Amino acid sequence: MRVLHVDCGPEMRGGQWQVLQLVEGMRANGIEADLMCNASSPLLNRVSGSIPFSVSLLRSMWKSFDLTHVHDARSHTWAAVLGITPFIVSRRVSFAVRSGFASRWKYSKASRYLAISNAVAKSLIDAGVSAEKVRVVYDGVQEFPWKSDVSGKPIAPASVDPQKGSDLIVASGVPVQFSTDLPEDLRTASAFLYISRQEGLGSAIVMAMAAGVPVIASNVGGIPELVHHEETGLLVQNEPNEIFSAWKRLADEKELAAQMVENALVQVKSRFTAEIMVQRTLMAYEDLR
């Protein structure tokens, strides 16, 4: 099988890390997987043989592949406009699909949707996408050969996206370090705060869990499919006082924090590894054959 992956995102965010793991995992499983991505994206240099995205190149290339898998809204649009068939869409956001004619037309063209959570799947089905076209494939992470010594500051992903709740974290008073290098900063993080106003799943949460860091996260979107309150982390409403109280609780209740870390590690290994993500994606491909 030859698969062309397309991602037009300019940054290295959660979705791009998943594309990286997916392409590498497919190649390891004997699948010929190529990637076309934004010329300014770090993915271009991280995935060997990557091709800078252009509409004309996509138009001329896609027929050479058995399947095209698009990973963001822009590549979804171009796949529909160019009449690519078959193509699969990874859907990572939980906000409602637009209801206009152009949006309905675009969403009718994909052969399959891979939703990263049940919350995302529901948003697609609520928008009129046939449930038969939707599969849930959770994000996955590689296991770390180490676990955090939890000796450092609590950390949170650095983001200027207004949907991400950096302002709420600042207002809470938690002495957090905003990280631009999560794999490195998780080595010493004493807690991981993931505050968001809207979220498909939160792949950075999975990374923190795999690193053995206790998690505090917003009770929105697909996050509760990952964070089970007082079992694998603490869920909070997006209120600064509640965020601070959850952090203080982690600091005061060491046994609870340690037990949640242990439970989260078990969950990651059973449901959220990169290999599970790759295999479930391949199963969705086989459904189309």
Backbone bond lengths (Angstrom), bond angles and torsions (degrees), N, CA, C in turn:
res aa  C-N    CA-C-N  psi(-1)  N-CA   C-N-CA  omega(-1)  CA-C   N-CA-C  phi
1 M - - - 1.461 - - 1.525 109.94 -
2 R 1.326 116.21 135.48 1.461 122.53 175.39 1.528 108.48 -111.25
3 V 1.342 115.91 124.68 1.466 121.14 -176.80 1.526 108.71 -123.55
4 L 1.328 115.15 129.99 1.463 120.98 174.12 1.525 108.42 -102.48
5 H 1.324 116.41 118.80 1.461 122.13 175.18 1.524 108.87 -96.29
6 V 1.333 116.59 138.61 1.457 121.00 -179.29 1.530 108.66 -130.78
7 D 1.336 116.13 126.05 1.464 121.39 177.78 1.520 108.06 -140.70
8 C 1.330 116.46 119.67 1.465 121.38 -176.78 1.516 113.28 -98.97
9 G 1.318 118.34 6.18 1.460 120.47 179.76 1.519 111.62 -66.27
10 P 1.344 118.16 137.40 1.461 120.89 -176.83 1.525 114.21 -85.36
11 E 1.349 117.35 -11.29 1.466 121.15 -174.36 1.521 110.65 -115.96
12 M 1.342 115.09 173.28 1.462 121.48 176.22 1.523 108.01 -104.34
13 R 1.339 114.91 80.53 1.450 121.00 179.15 1.514 109.79 -104.08
14 G 1.349 116.87 -169.80 1.456 119.85 -175.36 1.517 113.77 -55.96
15 G 1.335 116.34 -41.81 1.459 119.94 -179.40 1.509 112.85 -63.13
16 Q 1.340 116.45 -38.37 1.462 119.83 -179.57 1.531 111.44 -69.95
17 W 1.330 117.18 -35.70 1.463 119.16 175.02 1.525 110.63 -62.82
18 Q 1.332 116.85 -36.30 1.462 119.48 178.03 1.532 111.11 -68.52
19 V 1.334 117.00 -39.25 1.469 119.93 176.52 1.523 110.08 -60.74
20 L 1.319 116.34 -44.86 1.463 120.99 178.99 1.524 110.75 -56.70
21 Q 1.328 116.99 -49.61 1.464 120.22 -178.46 1.522 111.37 -66.50
22 L 1.334 116.06 -35.54 1.465 119.83 -178.88 1.527 111.22 -66.96
23 V 1.336 116.84 -46.88 1.463 120.00 179.80 1.528 110.24 -62.81
24 E 1.329 116.45 -46.66 1.467 119.35 -179.99 1.531 111.10 -63.60
25 G 1.331 117.11 -40.62 1.456 120.67 179.75 1.514 112.73 -66.08
26 M 1.325 116.85 -38.88 1.461 120.31 177.98 1.522 111.48 -65.77
27 R 1.331 115.62 -42.38 1.453 118.71 177.59 1.522 111.18 -61.63
28 A 1.331 116.51 -38.92 1.463 120.53 177.96 1.520 111.92 -65.65
29 N 1.336 116.61 -24.70 1.466 121.83 178.52 1.535 112.39 -94.63
30 G 1.316 117.32 12.35 1.454 121.50 175.46 1.512 115.68 83.25
31 I 1.337 116.75 12.33 1.457 120.76 178.16 1.531 109.02 -91.08
32 E 1.322 117.49 135.69 1.457 121.18 176.38 1.521 107.83 -81.89
33 A 1.325 115.64 101.45 1.461 122.03 -175.21 1.521 109.84 -116.54
34 D 1.329 117.12 119.65 1.458 123.17 176.27 1.523 109.18 -109.60
35 L 1.324 115.82 156.57 1.464 121.09 -178.77 1.517 111.01 -128.59
36 M 1.335 115.87 129.30 1.458 122.73 169.66 1.525 106.54 -112.22
37 C 1.332 117.25 124.03 1.462 119.25 -174.92 1.525 111.19 -142.77
38 N 1.320 114.86 168.77 1.459 122.60 179.78 1.528 110.27 -53.49
39 A 1.332 116.23 134.38 1.458 120.77 -176.74 1.528 112.81 -61.13
40 S 1.346 117.56 -24.74 1.462 120.80 -179.68 1.529 112.69 -96.04
41 S 1.327 117.54 0.03 1.459 121.06 -176.46 1.528 111.96 -77.85
42 P 1.337 118.24 139.15 1.466 120.92 173.15 1.529 112.69 -58.08
43 L 1.334 117.07 -21.15 1.461 119.96 177.55 1.521 112.24 -58.70
44 L 1.318 116.41 -31.87 1.460 120.54 -175.64 1.524 111.01 -57.51
45 N 1.321 116.92 -37.63 1.458 120.82 -179.66 1.522 113.45 -94.89
46 R 1.325 116.49 -17.68 1.470 119.29 -178.34 1.525 112.43 -82.65
47 V 1.332 117.13 -27.80 1.468 120.95 -179.52 1.522 108.49 -107.97
48 S 1.302 117.12 117.22 1.460 120.40 -175.92 1.527 110.89 -62.66
49 G 1.331 115.18 138.88 1.452 121.01 178.36 1.508 115.33 77.86
50 S 1.343 117.51 11.09 1.469 120.08 -179.51 1.519 111.16 -64.62
51 I 1.345 115.15 151.39 1.462 122.61 -176.65 1.526 108.41 -117.45
52 P 1.348 118.61 131.40 1.473 119.38 175.55 1.533 110.22 -62.51
53 F 1.326 116.06 137.31 1.457 120.93 -177.40 1.525 111.55 -68.65
54 S 1.335 115.04 136.08 1.462 121.55 165.15 1.520 107.19 -151.18
55 V 1.311 116.01 146.14 1.459 120.57 -178.27 1.523 110.50 -62.57
56 S 1.321 116.96 -43.46 1.466 119.61 -177.98 1.521 111.42 -64.08
57 L 1.328 116.67 -37.90 1.463 119.98 179.03 1.525 110.87 -69.08
58 L 1.329 116.60 -41.51 1.461 119.50 177.32 1.524 110.49 -61.39
59 R 1.336 116.90 -41.85 1.466 121.91 179.04 1.538 111.00 -59.11
60 S 1.316 116.33 -39.06 1.465 119.71 -175.74 1.522 113.12 -84.76
61 M 1.361 117.01 -19.31 1.467 119.47 -172.45 1.517 115.42 -97.13
62 W 1.339 117.59 -32.27 1.468 118.00 -162.99 1.524 113.67 -61.55
63 K 1.317 118.33 -29.31 1.464 120.14 -178.21 1.524 112.38 -69.69
64 S 1.322 117.36 -13.83 1.471 121.05 177.71 1.520 112.08 -80.45
65 F 1.330 117.03 -4.43 1.466 121.76 -176.92 1.524 110.40 -114.97
66 D 1.334 114.98 154.00 1.467 119.84 177.59 1.525 111.18 -75.91
67 L 1.331 116.11 -25.44 1.463 120.96 -173.63 1.517 109.08 -156.60
68 T 1.315 116.22 142.06 1.463 121.86 172.66 1.525 108.29 -113.49
69 H 1.327 115.96 129.76 1.468 122.02 -178.42 1.527 107.34 -118.19
70 V 1.340 116.10 114.01 1.467 120.69 -177.57 1.527 109.84 -103.61
71 H 1.344 115.31 146.54 1.457 119.81 -167.30 1.515 115.23 -122.67
72 D 1.331 118.34 5.33 1.459 119.96 178.64 1.526 108.50 -153.34
73 A 1.332 115.57 171.05 1.468 120.40 -173.23 1.521 112.51 -63.45
74 R 1.336 117.21 -39.42 1.467 119.29 -177.61 1.523 110.91 -66.65
75 S 1.330 117.25 -45.13 1.471 119.18 179.93 1.523 111.02 -67.95
76 H 1.338 117.64 -30.58 1.465 121.55 173.99 1.532 109.78 -61.37
77 T 1.331 115.85 -46.00 1.464 119.88 179.88 1.523 111.30 -59.99
78 W 1.328 117.19 -47.28 1.459 119.74 -177.98 1.521 112.68 -66.97
79 A 1.332 117.16 -34.89 1.466 119.41 176.95 1.519 110.74 -62.16
80 A 1.341 116.54 -40.34 1.464 120.47 178.48 1.525 111.01 -68.67
81 V 1.326 117.24 -45.80 1.467 121.73 -177.16 1.527 111.32 -63.95
82 L 1.322 116.57 -39.16 1.467 120.58 -177.82 1.526 113.11 -81.14
83 G 1.317 116.89 -4.86 1.457 120.17 178.20 1.515 113.89 71.37
84 I 1.333 115.95 29.51 1.462 119.98 179.41 1.520 110.11 -65.37
85 T 1.312 115.90 137.83 1.456 120.28 178.63 1.523 110.60 -152.96
86 P 1.338 118.38 135.14 1.467 124.84 -8.88 1.533 110.06 -81.55
87 F 1.344 115.44 155.68 1.459 117.04 170.86 1.523 110.14 -137.82
88 I 1.321 114.01 147.19 1.460 124.14 -179.45 1.527 108.84 -112.26
89 V 1.320 116.49 142.79 1.468 121.87 -179.94 1.528 109.62 -116.22
90 S 1.317 116.77 127.21 1.463 120.51 167.31 1.522 108.15 -86.62
91 R 1.303 116.26 122.59 1.477 122.18 -178.52 1.524 107.93 -109.37
92 R 1.344 116.71 121.05 1.451 121.52 -171.72 1.526 113.61 -113.34
93 V 1.307 117.76 -6.59 1.465 120.53 -174.72 1.521 110.36 -113.93
94 S 1.343 115.00 149.83 1.464 119.51 -175.56 1.514 113.12 -101.35
95 F 1.350 118.60 -3.43 1.461 118.32 -178.33 1.528 110.45 -71.13
96 A 1.314 115.23 158.19 1.464 121.25 -172.84 1.528 111.27 -63.67
97 V 1.320 115.36 141.77 1.462 121.50 174.24 1.526 108.18 -72.47
98 R 1.332 117.00 140.19 1.457 119.97 178.79 1.521 111.01 -61.90
99 S 1.332 115.42 150.18 1.465 120.06 -172.30 1.526 113.85 -101.12
100 G 1.341 118.25 1.39 1.457 120.85 -178.19 1.522 112.90 -70.38
101 F 1.330 114.96 169.19 1.469 120.40 -177.48 1.524 111.78 -59.42
102 A 1.352 117.51 -46.04 1.463 120.85 -177.16 1.520 111.26 -61.16
103 S 1.330 116.00 -40.58 1.463 119.31 179.52 1.526 111.01 -67.92
104 R 1.333 117.16 -43.57 1.474 119.71 178.98 1.524 110.62 -61.37
105 W 1.342 116.64 -39.64 1.466 120.51 178.35 1.524 110.61 -63.06
106 K 1.322 116.03 -47.37 1.469 121.06 -179.53 1.527 111.22 -59.05
107 Y 1.316 116.75 -44.95 1.463 120.06 -175.84 1.532 112.44 -75.77
108 S 1.303 116.80 -12.89 1.469 119.51 176.95 1.523 112.56 -81.14
109 K 1.333 117.44 -14.36 1.455 121.19 -170.42 1.525 114.72 -85.84
110 A 1.310 117.56 -26.94 1.468 119.62 -176.73 1.524 111.15 -69.94
111 S 1.314 115.60 146.93 1.468 120.97 177.95 1.522 111.63 -81.54
112 R 1.329 116.63 -28.45 1.458 121.22 -178.51 1.509 109.32 -157.16
113 Y 1.332 116.53 148.43 1.453 122.53 173.11 1.522 108.98 -117.18
114 L 1.318 116.11 131.50 1.458 121.53 173.76 1.525 107.26 -105.66
115 A 1.315 115.68 105.53 1.465 121.84 -179.37 1.519 108.68 -90.40
116 I 1.342 116.78 138.38 1.466 118.54 -175.91 1.526 113.05 -83.50
117 S 1.326 117.97 0.94 1.462 121.44 175.60 1.523 108.81 -162.34
118 N 1.310 115.74 166.66 1.461 119.94 174.97 1.522 111.11 -65.13
119 A 1.334 116.85 -32.13 1.466 120.19 177.81 1.528 110.70 -63.34
120 V 1.332 116.87 -41.41 1.462 120.77 178.13 1.526 110.29 -68.57
121 A 1.322 116.87 -41.02 1.472 120.25 177.63 1.524 110.60 -58.64
122 K 1.325 116.60 -42.86 1.463 120.51 179.99 1.529 111.31 -62.35
123 S 1.340 117.07 -39.78 1.464 119.45 -179.67 1.523 111.04 -64.13
124 L 1.320 117.67 -34.73 1.468 121.61 176.86 1.525 111.18 -68.38
125 I 1.318 115.91 -47.38 1.464 120.49 -177.83 1.529 110.32 -66.02
126 D 1.338 116.72 -39.45 1.466 120.64 177.03 1.530 111.38 -61.44
127 A 1.346 116.35 -27.05 1.465 120.64 -179.94 1.517 112.89 -85.00
128 G 1.333 117.22 -1.04 1.450 120.49 176.47 1.511 115.50 105.05
129 V 1.353 117.51 0.41 1.464 119.63 175.11 1.521 108.28 -71.24
130 S 1.323 117.03 133.02 1.456 121.03 -179.87 1.526 110.70 -60.08
131 A 1.327 116.16 133.86 1.468 120.35 178.12 1.524 111.34 -58.77
132 E 1.333 117.46 -26.59 1.464 121.21 178.65 1.520 111.61 -65.44
133 K 1.321 117.20 -22.86 1.463 121.09 -179.12 1.521 113.13 -88.33
134 V 1.318 118.45 -6.93 1.465 121.59 -170.56 1.533 110.92 -108.76
135 R 1.301 115.74 130.20 1.460 122.94 172.71 1.520 108.17 -126.05
136 V 1.329 117.48 143.21 1.459 121.59 175.44 1.525 108.41 -95.21
137 V 1.317 115.57 120.87 1.464 122.27 175.11 1.521 107.02 -128.21
138 Y 1.318 115.88 106.10 1.462 119.78 -177.96 1.530 111.43 -69.30
139 D 1.327 115.30 151.61 1.455 120.52 172.06 1.528 110.06 -60.61
140 G 1.324 115.35 156.22 1.459 120.47 177.55 1.515 111.11 -135.76
141 V 1.322 115.91 160.03 1.465 121.22 178.12 1.525 109.48 -132.01
142 Q 1.321 114.99 156.99 1.454 120.82 170.66 1.527 108.49 -77.09
143 E 1.313 116.30 143.56 1.454 119.41 176.52 1.525 109.96 -70.78
144 F 1.332 116.46 140.44 1.456 120.96 176.23 1.529 109.94 -84.15
145 P 1.337 117.97 143.19 1.478 120.13 176.53 1.523 112.09 -79.20
146 W 1.311 117.50 6.59 1.453 123.60 -179.20 1.521 108.11 -141.59
147 K 1.321 115.84 167.02 1.455 122.12 172.30 1.523 108.63 -128.52
148 S 1.313 116.70 147.81 1.455 121.71 -177.67 1.527 111.29 -56.43
149 D 1.345 115.16 142.85 1.462 118.23 173.47 1.528 111.76 -88.51
150 V 1.338 117.00 3.14 1.469 126.39 176.73 1.530 112.86 46.55
151 S 1.328 115.92 34.14 1.470 119.98 -178.29 1.520 113.57 -94.65
152 G 1.337 117.26 -10.21 1.458 120.28 -172.77 1.513 113.59 -102.83
153 K 1.322 115.19 -161.96 1.454 122.04 179.94 1.531 110.68 -73.29
154 P 1.339 117.10 156.93 1.468 118.64 165.98 1.528 108.62 -65.29
155 I 1.316 116.52 147.39 1.465 119.58 -179.12 1.525 110.19 -125.68
156 A 1.320 114.64 162.35 1.465 123.12 175.63 1.521 107.11 -147.40
157 P 1.338 118.40 151.73 1.462 119.63 178.32 1.524 111.05 -64.82
158 A 1.318 116.15 135.62 1.468 120.21 174.66 1.525 108.68 -74.94
159 S 1.321 116.65 129.76 1.463 120.02 -179.13 1.520 110.07 -157.92
160 V 1.340 115.37 141.87 1.465 120.22 174.25 1.525 110.45 -102.28
161 D 1.316 117.63 2.82 1.450 122.41 178.72 1.535 108.77 -66.56
162 P 1.335 119.04 122.04 1.466 120.22 -178.63 1.522 113.76 -63.71
163 Q 1.347 117.02 -19.54 1.457 119.44 176.59 1.524 111.70 -74.67
164 K 1.325 116.71 -22.36 1.459 121.17 174.17 1.516 108.34 -84.62
165 G 1.293 116.96 138.46 1.461 120.00 -168.28 1.512 115.80 -90.62
166 S 1.338 117.59 45.46 1.469 119.59 177.58 1.519 111.30 -58.01
167 D 1.331 116.78 -37.55 1.467 120.05 179.86 1.521 111.69 -65.00
168 L 1.324 116.94 -34.67 1.463 120.90 178.82 1.529 110.85 -69.26
169 I 1.340 115.96 -36.96 1.464 119.51 177.82 1.521 110.12 -65.72
170 V 1.325 116.88 -45.04 1.463 120.62 178.17 1.525 110.16 -59.56
171 A 1.326 116.57 -44.41 1.470 120.66 -179.11 1.523 112.39 -66.16
172 S 1.335 117.10 -24.89 1.467 120.56 -177.83 1.520 112.51 -70.93
173 G 1.335 117.36 -25.77 1.458 120.39 -177.66 1.511 114.56 87.34
174 V 1.333 118.15 1.00 1.466 120.40 175.69 1.531 108.11 -65.40
175 P 1.331 119.02 129.94 1.476 121.38 -176.44 1.524 111.53 -77.30
176 V 1.315 115.41 68.42 1.453 121.34 -170.21 1.525 111.37 -89.62
177 Q 1.326 114.93 150.90 1.464 122.09 169.79 1.520 107.62 -102.99
178 F 1.331 117.31 122.51 1.458 120.54 176.92 1.527 108.79 -82.77
179 S 1.311 115.74 120.33 1.461 121.54 -169.55 1.518 112.86 -101.19
180 T 1.333 114.78 136.65 1.465 121.33 170.27 1.520 111.05 -106.53
181 D 1.323 117.24 1.46 1.466 122.72 178.99 1.524 108.46 -140.50
182 L 1.322 115.64 77.46 1.465 119.96 -174.03 1.528 113.40 -59.35
183 P 1.352 119.81 -47.46 1.467 118.25 -178.66 1.526 113.04 -55.17
184 E 1.328 117.05 -36.32 1.468 120.08 179.03 1.522 111.17 -76.51
185 D 1.312 117.63 -46.48 1.459 120.39 -174.02 1.526 112.88 -73.56
186 L 1.331 117.03 -22.53 1.459 119.36 177.03 1.532 112.19 -68.26
187 R 1.311 117.90 -17.19 1.467 120.90 -179.36 1.529 112.49 -59.07
188 T 1.316 117.01 -29.68 1.470 120.18 -177.26 1.523 112.81 -123.70
189 A 1.318 118.67 -1.19 1.465 121.13 -174.45 1.526 111.73 -61.53
190 S 1.327 115.37 134.68 1.469 120.34 178.06 1.524 111.67 -88.09
191 A 1.338 116.82 -17.13 1.468 121.92 176.79 1.524 107.29 -162.31
192 F 1.328 115.40 158.59 1.458 121.06 177.92 1.515 107.97 -125.37
193 L 1.330 116.66 120.23 1.461 121.81 179.89 1.523 109.17 -104.02
194 Y 1.327 115.76 125.02 1.460 120.96 177.30 1.523 107.06 -126.47
195 I 1.313 114.85 92.83 1.458 121.46 -176.50 1.521 108.01 -107.67
196 S 1.321 115.75 123.72 1.463 120.86 -173.94 1.518 109.57 -147.00
197 R 1.309 115.77 146.05 1.461 120.31 178.32 1.529 111.52 -85.23
198 Q 1.313 116.30 -20.70 1.469 121.10 -179.23 1.514 107.16 -157.68
199 E 1.342 117.72 131.95 1.461 118.44 -173.62 1.518 111.41 -153.83
200 G 1.345 115.08 131.31 1.458 119.19 176.17 1.510 112.33 -68.75
201 L 1.329 116.93 -45.08 1.464 121.75 177.54 1.529 110.23 -152.87
202 G 1.349 116.56 -59.97 1.459 120.96 -177.11 1.512 111.35 105.06
203 S 1.341 117.71 70.47 1.458 120.66 -175.90 1.522 112.08 -63.41
204 A 1.348 117.56 -26.58 1.461 119.48 177.41 1.526 111.07 -64.52
205 I 1.327 117.14 -28.43 1.470 120.76 175.97 1.525 109.76 -63.95
206 V 1.321 116.46 -42.79 1.464 120.29 178.94 1.527 109.77 -61.03
207 M 1.329 116.46 -41.22 1.460 120.49 178.61 1.524 110.98 -60.94
208 A 1.346 115.94 -44.89 1.464 119.76 179.37 1.523 111.23 -62.70
209 M 1.316 117.01 -41.47 1.458 120.55 177.83 1.520 111.09 -61.35
210 A 1.345 116.25 -42.86 1.460 120.64 179.89 1.520 111.68 -64.64
211 A 1.343 116.08 -26.83 1.459 120.78 179.41 1.526 112.91 -86.61
212 G 1.324 117.47 -0.71 1.455 120.71 177.84 1.515 113.99 77.05
213 V 1.336 116.27 32.21 1.463 121.05 -179.25 1.525 109.28 -108.58
214 P 1.339 118.65 130.16 1.473 120.33 178.28 1.528 111.36 -65.63
215 V 1.340 115.79 141.82 1.461 122.53 -169.55 1.523 111.73 -113.78
216 I 1.334 114.44 137.43 1.462 122.98 167.43 1.523 106.08 -119.82
217 A 1.337 118.17 126.29 1.465 119.73 -174.65 1.521 111.20 -145.46
218 S 1.322 114.68 157.20 1.463 121.56 179.93 1.523 111.35 -70.24
219 N 1.305 115.30 143.93 1.465 121.56 178.93 1.533 108.96 -88.18
220 V 1.350 115.50 67.65 1.465 120.90 -177.90 1.532 109.60 -138.26
221 G 1.354 115.41 157.52 1.460 121.74 172.55 1.517 113.53 52.52
222 G 1.330 115.28 -132.13 1.462 120.60 -177.89 1.517 114.03 -88.33
223 I 1.329 118.47 -0.97 1.467 120.65 -176.15 1.531 112.65 -58.04
224 P 1.358 120.00 -41.18 1.463 118.64 179.71 1.532 114.27 -63.82
225 E 1.333 118.03 -13.20 1.465 119.92 173.00 1.527 111.66 -73.76
226 L 1.327 115.96 -16.65 1.462 123.30 177.88 1.517 111.43 -103.77
227 V 1.321 114.96 -49.63 1.462 121.53 -173.56 1.519 108.69 -100.87
228 H 1.317 115.45 108.21 1.464 121.68 176.28 1.527 106.70 -97.52
229 H 1.314 115.13 118.81 1.459 121.02 -168.83 1.527 112.14 -55.31
230 E 1.333 114.72 127.71 1.461 125.03 179.23 1.526 112.76 65.50
231 E 1.325 116.53 9.60 1.466 120.35 176.94 1.526 110.71 -116.44
232 T 1.337 117.19 -54.18 1.464 120.06 177.02 1.533 111.49 -116.14
233 G 1.309 117.42 4.21 1.455 122.17 179.15 1.513 109.95 165.74
234 L 1.311 116.54 -173.92 1.462 121.96 178.37 1.522 109.47 -114.25
235 L 1.323 116.18 126.94 1.451 122.14 175.28 1.527 109.32 -95.56
236 V 1.329 115.53 139.94 1.464 119.83 -179.67 1.517 110.17 -133.94
237 Q 1.314 115.71 155.21 1.455 121.30 166.15 1.534 107.44 -76.95
238 N 1.307 116.45 160.11 1.464 119.96 -176.56 1.527 111.56 -81.12
239 E 1.322 114.03 62.34 1.464 122.16 178.58 1.525 108.27 -123.65
240 P 1.337 118.35 126.69 1.463 120.05 -177.51 1.519 114.38 -51.66
241 N 1.319 117.89 -42.04 1.467 119.86 -178.62 1.527 111.36 -63.88
242 E 1.329 116.60 -37.77 1.460 120.01 -179.86 1.532 111.07 -70.47
243 I 1.319 116.26 -36.22 1.465 120.45 177.06 1.528 109.83 -63.32
244 F 1.328 116.75 -45.56 1.469 120.55 179.21 1.529 110.61 -62.71
245 S 1.330 117.19 -43.48 1.460 120.67 -178.36 1.527 111.37 -62.38
246 A 1.336 116.57 -38.42 1.471 119.87 178.41 1.521 110.64 -65.41
247 W 1.334 117.07 -42.45 1.465 119.95 177.88 1.524 110.69 -62.96
248 K 1.321 116.57 -43.47 1.483 120.80 179.18 1.524 109.96 -62.29
249 R 1.320 116.51 -36.34 1.463 119.92 179.82 1.533 110.67 -65.58
250 L 1.329 116.79 -41.96 1.467 119.37 176.83 1.523 110.90 -59.68
251 A 1.328 115.59 -41.87 1.459 119.61 -178.85 1.520 111.91 -67.02
252 D 1.322 117.17 -34.31 1.468 121.50 -176.21 1.517 113.39 -86.82
253 E 1.327 117.55 -33.44 1.473 121.48 -174.20 1.529 109.09 -108.21
254 K 1.323 115.27 77.02 1.465 121.21 -174.90 1.525 112.39 -62.81
255 E 1.318 116.57 -37.52 1.472 118.99 -178.85 1.526 110.96 -66.27
256 L 1.329 117.47 -41.25 1.460 120.78 176.94 1.523 109.91 -61.92
257 A 1.336 116.90 -45.93 1.462 120.52 -179.65 1.518 110.97 -58.97
258 A 1.332 116.90 -44.19 1.466 121.08 -178.86 1.518 110.87 -65.50
259 Q 1.331 117.63 -39.56 1.467 120.30 -179.99 1.521 110.98 -67.95
260 M 1.334 117.72 -39.10 1.459 120.04 178.09 1.529 110.82 -64.88
261 V 1.322 117.17 -38.71 1.468 121.13 176.55 1.519 110.21 -60.52
262 E 1.318 116.66 -46.06 1.469 120.46 -179.77 1.527 111.15 -62.89
263 N 1.325 116.87 -44.78 1.472 120.41 179.03 1.534 110.97 -62.86
264 A 1.327 116.32 -40.35 1.464 120.49 -179.08 1.526 110.99 -65.25
265 L 1.320 117.47 -39.05 1.466 120.57 178.45 1.522 111.19 -62.97
266 V 1.325 116.83 -41.53 1.470 120.81 176.72 1.528 110.05 -61.29
267 Q 1.334 116.39 -42.96 1.463 121.01 -179.74 1.526 111.39 -63.19
268 V 1.323 117.24 -44.42 1.467 120.46 -179.91 1.524 110.30 -59.73
269 K 1.321 117.26 -46.56 1.461 120.89 -176.96 1.526 112.35 -65.16
270 S 1.326 117.68 -29.16 1.459 120.74 -176.63 1.526 113.90 -92.54
271 R 1.365 117.72 -19.77 1.463 118.93 -172.48 1.516 115.66 -136.09
272 F 1.342 117.66 -20.90 1.460 119.17 -167.40 1.530 113.78 -129.73
273 T 1.315 117.94 36.63 1.461 119.41 174.64 1.523 109.78 -89.11
274 A 1.329 115.51 159.69 1.467 120.29 177.96 1.522 110.63 -61.82
275 E 1.319 117.82 -37.90 1.466 120.19 -178.61 1.527 111.45 -66.04
276 I 1.332 117.52 -39.23 1.467 120.14 176.17 1.526 109.62 -63.05
277 M 1.322 116.72 -43.01 1.470 120.73 178.79 1.528 110.88 -59.90
278 V 1.335 116.95 -43.84 1.467 120.83 179.82 1.524 110.46 -64.23
279 Q 1.303 117.62 -46.21 1.469 120.77 -177.34 1.527 111.66 -65.05
280 R 1.314 117.84 -39.05 1.468 120.06 179.28 1.524 111.23 -69.85
281 T 1.330 115.95 -32.62 1.464 119.03 175.04 1.522 110.43 -66.50
282 L 1.314 116.82 -43.38 1.471 120.68 178.87 1.534 110.56 -62.90
283 M 1.312 117.58 -36.57 1.480 120.34 176.62 1.517 110.47 -63.11
284 A 1.350 116.95 -38.73 1.468 120.08 177.62 1.520 110.41 -65.79
285 Y 1.325 117.35 -35.80 1.461 120.25 176.16 1.532 110.58 -62.85
286 E 1.325 115.42 -43.91 1.465 120.04 -176.85 1.532 111.14 -63.27
287 D 1.331 116.73 -29.69 1.472 120.23 178.20 1.523 112.02 -59.65
288 L 1.335 116.86 -24.25 1.459 121.08 -176.28 1.526 112.94 -89.12
289 R 1.304 116.06 -9.16 1.468 118.84 -173.63 1.530 111.81 -88.14
